[in-house]
Amino acid sequence: MAGLVKRVFRVEPSFDEVMARHPRFPRLIGLKIDVKRRGVHYTKRAEEAVDPAVHQLRSPYIFGSRDGVIAPLPESLLLRDGTSILVDPTPVEQDPYVVDFVDGRFVLMDGGRFIEEVDLWPKPAYYDKTTSSGIPMSHVVGARPQRLNVFQSSYCYFWADDKGCRFCDIVPHTRQQRRELGVPDRRRPEDVRETIAEAIKEPGRFTSLCLTAGSVVKGEEVFDLEVDYYVDLLQAIGEVFATRRFPSQLLSSAFNERQLSRLYEKTGLSSYTSDIEVLNEERFNWICPGKAKWVGYQGWKDRLVRAVDIFGRGNVGTGIVGGVELAVPNGFKSEDEALSATLDEAEYLAERGVTTVSIVWVPRPGSDFHDQVAPSLDYYVRLCQGLQDLRVKYGLSVDFDDYRRCGNHPDSDLARIQ
């Protein structure tokens, strides 16, 4: 399905014009959205100012970047209020923001105009170490602001019969990382346990863990083998902690009640997230054909709701790729229609104790949607505010995806101030 449309960049209102329409929406969070939406380009001066001994560089990740290149660039930018922007290096011809280094500081520029001073994440101490099997620890467990990310595997079995999610590049990027970096396809529980034990020696740096991987449909029942992998991994991680349960999030396929009960009873897992990606059945079926085939849209929602009985209200979530519901040719035809449909479905889940968070859709070169364009900044501002308003209305927390731990969800950044 690659090559659905020719990439055409719209003439849009300026950032300041959009934010003037939304006076209650924080400017820096709006900036975060727009930088994620458009990407960044590092000048030569900025690249030369990056210090690998001090700054956290991009580690092996489950998805690729917008330029399709693996390069030693900064993992993230920090705004002056502590907001993280998980940035995508972007070809300059796609009109990204520019990161420059001027007068001893990193700055964010747009059209030659200064926008904000930014900083880079400090590198965790464990990034310079290796496991006893000789693998760099940065290849085993990645770091977010206060969270450790374990990408147990980067292969998704939905791709085996050409039914991968159309916005996703997980399998092409897996092959690229294996080829260019020698990153293993699957993380060994022993390596993960060693790395986490080393990481938490840094006082106050990390407060939670997140585990995720591609879907594995094999087993007596669909996803049984995937559950086996996570049980083994979580049990190994549990050896690092003195308590029965430890602060952790699993981001996985939509498991049935038996599988979820096994995870909860056999491991120290604290919360469960399963990304539905698109909150509309017709668009879900088109954009996520593998998920539609193996579970189905209504089945995915039902499994999320049933998970609340096991993990508790506020400990179950789902994620959407905000904006992909407007992809052409089969997406919504207007932003207003897309927003209304998405928030209606998110409210259905919120009423039943499931939290919805969004990420900003980045058209990646290894995905079917590589030549499409994300919707407007105005759309994302309204989507993020709408999701946060639902959390307030239904008393739902977003602790495992907040600005301190994850940093990838602009809507959950609002929870710190609203």
C-alpha positions, 0 to 999 in steps of 0.5 A, a space after each residue: 500500500 505504499 505510495 497512496 498519495 504524493 506528499 504535499 505540504 499545506 500552507 498553514 497558520 503560524 504557531 502563534 496564530 494557532 495558539 492564540 485560538 486556544 488561550 487556555 492551552 499551555 504554549 510549551 505543550 503546544 510547541 511540543 506538539 508542533 515540534 513532534 509533528 514537524 520534526 527537527 533538523 540539527 545544524 552542523 554546529 548543534 551536532 558538534 556541540 553534542 557531547 556523547 560523554 554527557 548527553 543521552 544519544 538515540 539508543 536502539 528503539 522499537 520504531 525508526 526515525 522520519 529520516 530513516 537514518 540511524 545516527 548518534 543524535 540526541 535522544 530528546 529535547 527538554 523545554 524550560 519547564 521540564 517538558 520532554 520532546 521525543 524528537 524525530 530527525 527530519 530531512 530539511 526539505 520537509 520543513 522541520 524546526 531547526 536545532 542550532 547551537 548559539 552563544 553556548 546554548 542549544 536553541 530551537 529555530 523556525 524560519 531563522 527566528 528564535 523560538 525557545 532555548 532547549 536542553 538535551 537529556 543527560 546520559 544515564 551512567 549505565 549506558 557506558 556499561 555492558 552485560 555479562 554476555 557482552 551486550 551494551 546495556 543501552 541496547 538492552 534497556 532504553 531510558 526516558 525521563 524517569 522510566 526504563 524501557 524494555 523493548 523485549 522484541 522488535 518483531 511483530 507477527 502481524 507483518 508475516 501475512 502483510 497485515 502490519 499497521 499501516 503507520 508502523 515501521 517496526 519490522 523494517 526498522 528491526 532489520 535495519 538495527 540488526 544490520 547496522 548495530 547488531 541489536 539482537 531480535 529478542 532481549 534475554 531476561 538475564 541481560 535485562 535483569 542485569 541492566 535494570 539492577 545497574 540502572 537503579 543504582 543511579 539515585 532518584 533517576 528512575 521511578 518505573 519500567 515499561 515493557 513492550 514488543 511486537 505482537 506474537 500470535 502463536 500459542 494454543 490461544 492467540 498471544 499465548 507465546 507472547 504472554 510466556 515471553 513477558 512472564 519470563 521477563 517480568 519474573 527475571 526483573 522481579 528478582 531486582 526488587 524486594 517487594 512483591 509488586 514493582 512500578 511497571 507498565 506492560 504495553 502489549 497485545 489485547 490479551 484475554 482474561 485468562 492471559 491477563 490474570 496469569 500476568 497479574 498473578 505470576 509477576 509483579 506487573 502494576 499496570 496494563 496498556 494495549 494500544 488500539 491505535 485508532 478509535 473508529 471501527 471502520 478506520 481501525 479495520 483499514 489501518 490495523 488489519 492484523 489487529 482487526 483479523 486476530 481480535 477485532 475492534 469491538 474485541 479489543 475494546 472489550 478486552 481493555 474493559 475486562 482488564 480493569 477488573 484485574 488491574 483496577 481502575 486507572 491502571 489500564 490504558 490504551 494509546 492512539 496514534 493521533 491524526 492517523 484517523 485522517 489518513 487518505 484515502 479512507 480516513 475521516 474527511 474533516 478534522 471536526 468529524 475525526 475529533 468528534 468520533 475519536 472523543 466519543 469512543 474515548 469517553 466510552 472507554 473512560 466511563 469504564 475505567 480505561 485511560 486513553 493517551 495519544 501520540 503525534 503521528 509521524 509518517 515514517 519512511 518504512 511504513 505504508 503511510 510514509 508519503 502522507 502528512 499529519 493533520 494540523 496543529 489546531 487538530 492536535 491541540 483540540 484532541 489533547 485537550 479533549 482527552 485530558 478533559 475526559 480524564 478529569 471528568 471520570 477521575 482517571 489518572 495517567 501516572 504511567 504515561 505522565 510527563 515525568 515517566 514517558 514524555 511522549 504524550 502531549 495530552 498527558 502533559 496537561 495532567 500536571 497543570 489541569 
